[in-house]
Amino acid sequence: MHVQQLIPLEDIRYVLLDMDGTLLDKYFDDYFWEHLLPEKYAEKKNISFGRAKEALLNKYRMHEGTLNWTDIDFWSREVDIDIPALKEQIHHLIEVHPHVEDFLRMLRKHRKKVFLVTNAHYKVLDIKLRKTEIGKYFDAAITSFEMGYPKENLAFWEKAQKRLGFDKETTLFIDDTEAVLRTAKQYGIRYILYKAYASSKTHKGSSAHFPAIEDFRQLMFPDRK
């Protein structure tokens, strides 16, 4: 079935959107955590790049799915490197996925309430919104740090609904992480979409549990002449 038949946009009043991998190309984050930070960590510890990357990957796995996972202040302390400053050095790599702005403009035109819901640290959110200028399309943006829980936790959604006031029955949520989508579905959000192609430099992702889109053009209303 075509995605527009599964997701009746005309009936949807609220659209919740993840940032990294969904709206923005995840290549920036992958490059930072898998290449640039291990490189700087290797220099700092005077060890090989391979050993540095292995040590960091072990640290990442320990904190995945927790608030620490995207807390760049935590990671600055953990590796003794200024993570926000390092991210600023490569902010030119931050890119919006194709047709995202067209989709966001369409949502505004049709008077949908549009919310950014992200696990990203508020300092990273600031860097990315300054670089991309997509913040103007949102009625509000919330982070897991404000809510006190990551999006993988039901408590995030309980607090987010109180803050944003969305109606679960008329809400669409789009994310590139299945664990997050499962929690949102468990909370009762009616319309759920998986965003494939989180990064322009990796293979297309897939979901066994949720309908997927590769490009936001798939959700666009046809132009009315």
C-alpha positions in Angstrom: 0.0 0.0 0.0 1.2 3.5 -0.9 2.5 5.4 2.2 0.0 8.3 1.5 -2.8 5.7 1.9 -1.4 4.5 5.2 -0.8 8.1 6.5 -3.8 10.3 5.8 -2.1 13.7 6.2 -5.4 15.5 5.8 -6.6 13.9 9.1 -3.4 14.5 11.0 -3.2 17.6 13.2 0.2 17.1 14.9 3.5 16.0 13.3 6.4 15.0 15.6 9.8 14.8 13.9 13.1 13.4 15.1 16.2 15.4 14.0 19.3 13.4 13.5 18.9 10.8 10.7 15.3 11.9 10.1 15.5 15.5 9.1 19.3 15.8 9.1 21.9 13.6 7.4 23.4 11.4 10.1 26.7 11.4 8.3 27.8 14.3 10.5 27.2 12.4 13.7 28.7 9.1 12.3 31.8 10.9 11.2 32.2 12.7 14.5 31.8 9.7 16.8 33.4 7.0 14.6 36.3 9.0 13.1 37.0 12.5 14.4 36.6 11.8 18.1 38.7 8.5 18.0 41.4 10.4 16.1 41.6 13.2 18.8 41.3 10.6 21.6 44.2 8.6 20.0 46.3 11.8 20.0 45.5 12.6 23.5 46.2 9.1 24.9 49.1 8.5 22.5 47.6 5.3 21.3 46.7 4.0 17.8 43.5 5.0 16.1 42.3 1.4 16.2 42.8 1.1 20.0 41.2 4.5 20.5 38.1 3.6 18.4 37.7 0.3 20.2 37.9 2.0 23.6 35.3 4.6 22.6 32.9 2.1 21.0 33.0 0.1 24.3 32.1 3.4 26.2 29.3 4.2 23.7 27.8 0.7 24.2 27.8 1.1 28.0 25.6 4.3 27.8 23.4 3.6 24.7 19.7 4.2 25.4 20.4 6.4 28.4 20.5 10.2 28.9 24.3 10.0 28.9 24.3 8.7 25.4 23.7 12.1 23.8 24.9 14.3 26.7 27.9 16.0 25.2 28.9 17.5 28.6 29.1 13.9 29.9 31.3 12.9 27.0 33.5 15.9 27.4 34.2 14.8 30.9 34.5 11.2 30.0 37.2 11.7 27.3 38.6 15.0 28.6 38.0 16.7 25.2 35.7 19.7 24.5 33.0 18.0 22.5 30.9 21.1 21.6 34.0 22.9 20.4 35.0 19.9 18.3 31.6 19.6 16.8 31.7 23.3 15.9 34.9 22.6 13.9 33.0 20.4 11.5 29.7 22.1 11.5 30.0 22.6 7.7 29.1 18.8 7.4 25.7 19.4 8.9 23.2 19.0 6.1 19.4 18.7 5.8 18.1 15.6 4.0 16.6 16.2 0.5 13.0 17.7 0.4 12.8 18.1 4.2 12.2 21.9 3.9 9.6 21.3 1.2 7.8 19.0 3.5 8.1 21.4 6.5 6.8 24.3 4.4 3.8 22.1 3.3 3.0 21.3 6.9 3.0 25.0 7.8 0.9 25.8 4.8 -1.7 23.3 5.9 -1.7 24.5 9.5 -0.4 21.4 11.1 1.2 21.7 14.5 4.9 20.7 14.0 7.2 19.7 16.9 10.8 18.7 16.9 11.4 15.9 19.4 15.0 14.8 19.8 17.4 12.9 22.1 20.1 15.4 21.0 21.7 17.6 23.7 20.4 21.1 23.7 23.9 22.4 22.8 24.0 20.2 19.7 20.4 21.3 18.9 21.6 24.9 19.0 24.5 24.2 16.7 22.4 22.3 14.2 19.5 24.8 14.1 21.9 27.7 13.6 23.6 25.9 10.7 20.4 24.6 8.9 17.9 27.4 9.9 15.0 24.8 10.0 14.0 25.9 13.5 11.5 28.5 12.0 9.2 25.7 10.9 8.5 24.3 14.3 5.9 25.3 16.9 8.2 23.9 19.6 11.3 21.8 20.1 12.0 19.5 23.0 15.0 17.4 24.0 15.3 14.3 26.2 17.3 16.4 28.7 14.3 18.7 29.3 12.0 15.7 29.7 14.5 13.9 31.9 14.3 10.7 29.9 15.4 9.5 26.4 12.7 8.8 23.8 13.2 5.1 24.3 11.4 5.5 27.7 7.6 5.8 28.0 8.1 8.6 30.6 9.5 10.8 27.8 6.2 10.6 25.9 4.1 11.2 29.0 6.0 14.4 29.7 6.2 15.4 26.1 2.4 15.1 25.6 1.8 17.3 28.7 4.3 19.9 27.4 3.1 19.9 23.7 -0.6 19.0 24.1 -0.8 16.7 21.1 -3.7 14.3 20.5 -2.3 10.8 20.1 -5.1 9.8 17.7 -4.3 12.6 15.2 -0.5 12.5 15.5 2.2 11.4 13.1 5.7 10.6 14.4 8.7 10.0 12.2 12.1 8.7 13.4 15.0 6.6 12.1 15.3 4.5 15.3 13.0 1.4 15.7 13.4 1.3 19.5 12.1 4.9 19.7 9.2 4.1 17.3 8.2 1.0 19.4 8.0 3.1 22.5 6.0 5.8 20.8 3.6 3.1 19.5 3.3 1.6 22.9 2.4 5.0 24.3 -0.4 5.2 21.8 0.7 7.5 19.0 -1.5 6.4 16.1 0.6 7.1 13.0 4.3 5.9 13.0 6.8 6.1 10.1 10.3 4.8 9.9 12.8 7.0 8.0 15.2 5.0 5.9 18.4 6.5 4.6 19.4 8.1 7.9 22.9 8.8 6.4 23.7 9.6 2.8 26.9 7.6 3.2 25.4 4.2 4.3 22.9 1.7 2.9 19.2 2.2 3.3 17.8 1.0 6.6 14.7 -1.1 6.8 12.0 -1.8 9.4 10.1 -5.1 9.9 7.5 -3.4 12.1 6.7 0.0 10.6 6.0 1.5 7.2 9.0 3.4 5.9 9.8 6.4 3.8 13.0 7.0 1.9 12.4 10.6 1.0 9.9 13.2 2.3 8.5 13.6 -1.3 6.6 10.4 -0.5 4.5 12.4 2.0 3.9 15.5 0.0 0.4 16.5 -1.0 0.0 16.8 -4.8 0.2 20.4 -6.0 -3.3 21.8 -6.6 -3.5 24.0 -9.6 
